[in-house]
């Protein structure tokens, strides 16, 4: 009987093939995700520039302000009274043209918008038009960095307290579903429809105007205390009302949201099976209730962290808190487009990076999630 020689076939290890396919899948996903987020950021920033300039209407307002200011300054200057009318008009026109060129109004709006977009995407924030920092600088970067610590202090304390207290109290309420405190939180959750600045006005009326125990606004007393302990106490005193208004505006609704998620997962069949097996209540809660809700909790925490940058625009204005929110409010009133665009581009980058990283964090905390999977 003849024996047929079998050709030698080199087998590729299955593990290596799977590893390469996973690497290709993740790499493809990362590239597509980064490209998608970049396009989204570009579109968002360009729309912000268009809205901030109101399609060219702001240019007309600024031209009118420049003409009125220069005409008034020359007409009220005794050195130009005896000047011939045509010479004075030429001087006014030259100064108006020079001021418009300095601001960039002599460039067509379409070109200027793309120039704003290019500078914003490369974080060249440029110079503000009307606003200045406390040191007198017009650099947008310095203006924003100067206001950042105040916003981080106010938003950090209020939002971090709101997050951790909400999760803790919601978990306790989910264990005692239907009791008095659970019903009270459900009944008070619609109060979160009221914005924080509305609570702030009432807190000012009660604690500052009526009881006179807390200041109306500001960050510290004027003049600021030189002693570090007195300065900290003054800062804490001024921080109380704005932080309290931010917490009150979202407190009950935040507890209600987390409590609802905990209740949904605690009623799953696998939770009942774990209880039937005799697992301790704490183990059931940690493994089968808290772990499935981790993606939602992590998402809320990540979005909370990046909202620290934006500040509370109207609340900071009500309390005269010198943060980024009040700065943005002032920039909108002064049509200071570089400040508006600079604040928006940083938030857009922070949001894009957060969304990108969350996909990988989900894969770490939830084994059902695969990066790049269908």
Secondary structure, 3 states (H helix, E strand, C coil): CCCCCCCCCCCCCHHHHHHHHHHHHHHHHHHHHHHHHHHHHHHHHHHHHHHHHHHHHHHHHHHHHHHHHHHHHHHCCHHHCCCCHHHHHHHHHHHHHHHHHHHCCCCCHHHHHHHHHHHHHCCCCCECCCCCCCCCCCEHHHHHHHHHHHHHHHHHHHHHHHHHHHHHHHHHHHHCCCCHHHHHHHHHHHHHHCCHHHHHHHHHHHHHHHCCCCCCCCCCCCCCCCCHHHHHHHHHHHHHHHHHHHHHHHHHHHHHHHHHHHHHHHCCHHHHHHHHCCCCHHHHHHHHHHHHHHHHHHHHHHHHHHHHHHCCHHHHHHCCCCCHHHHHHHHHHCCCHHHHHHHHHHHHHHHHHHHHHHHHHHHHHCCCCCCCCC
